[in-house]
Amino acid sequence: MNRRELLKSAGAFGLASVAGLPASASVAAGNGAAASQVTTDIIRLKLRHTWTTVMSASNYRDTFFVHFKHDGITGIGEGAPIVRYKEDAQGAQVAVNAIKPMLDASNPEYFQKVMTEVNHRIPGQWAGKAAVDIALMDWMGQKLGVPLYEYFGLNAEDAPITDFSIGIDTPEITRQKVREAADFPILKIKVGLDTDEQTIAAVRSVTQKPLRVDANEGWTDREVAARKIDWLSKQNVQFVEQPMPADRLEDLRWLHERAALPLMGDESCRHPEDIPKLVGIFDGLNIKLDKTGGMGTAFLMIQMARALGFKTMLGCMVSSSCSITAAAHLSPLVDYADLDGNLLLSNDPYRGVTVDHGKLILPRRPGLGLVHARSAA
Ligand code: MG
């Protein structure tokens, strides 16, 4: 096979996104097809409990939405900007609105070309790009009349159990949150402060179910981190996520050699090019659409991570059922799911994926399969 034939066959299997299309490729609707209508929006999502991690505490989150209308079909996408990466919803909106003329002139059937152009034109703003990508995928699934898990060749029955996350709080509120999460067989506990042992003790005073522990880069001394992980290994903990700061890779490698539990990378793993350098540092990787810039790159990263021997996890930020459902459609591919960001809300505008005793139940409707909360009520 010569090079031209190789590239041709790669394209036939949808690998064009891996190689990257030339940014100059036309995304225009062409053939007299009607142009698209792309609109953006910011929605304030209210939290049931104040959400506290090492990084921040808040009662609401603003997330960014894209509506991609073409040929009588509207695809909806959402991105939850990550404060850690200095992103916010306004920034995402400004960036996407700036390329609105290109998006309005594009045909979502060529979504690979459209996303190549989006990635070329917008520096950073990964949550903004994720919203565009998810809207395009929702549009495509609806156009083809298939749910997105089916588009990716996945079986909805293989969707994993999601854990339920417990933010940092007082022992009393921690106990209350753990009781409220009685339906979930696995909990993810946020730690990373001086009160870690107290937090785990509060959880263990209510339940003995398996835990996942996320330090969100909070432990800065590797000896202390090793001791904490040793203690956690006697607490029925499955793994520890991002114990130390993302760029402290040599300390993390030292820790990995000694750690009594598997280590999962989150903040250290944002983009495809991060994955190879994490071999020997983490046992698994937490992939989130808001970090990768959408479903296409998340799919690629899951495949890369698996090929390099990592366990894989799909995670999320606090976001509505739009973004969570997009991730859930890829979840039959991964070992672990942490897709509960919508369950923390009191005003989720959509219904999509649901949860039954932790098991993710994917909607069977075309595309993302979302319905507006008001029509579902
Ligand atoms: Mg995390």
Boltz pocket constraint, residues with backbone or C-beta under 6 A from the ligand:
constraints:
  - pocket:
      binder: B
      contacts: [[A, 214], [A, 216], [A, 241], [A, 242], [A, 266], [A, 267], [A, 286]]
      max_distance: 6.0
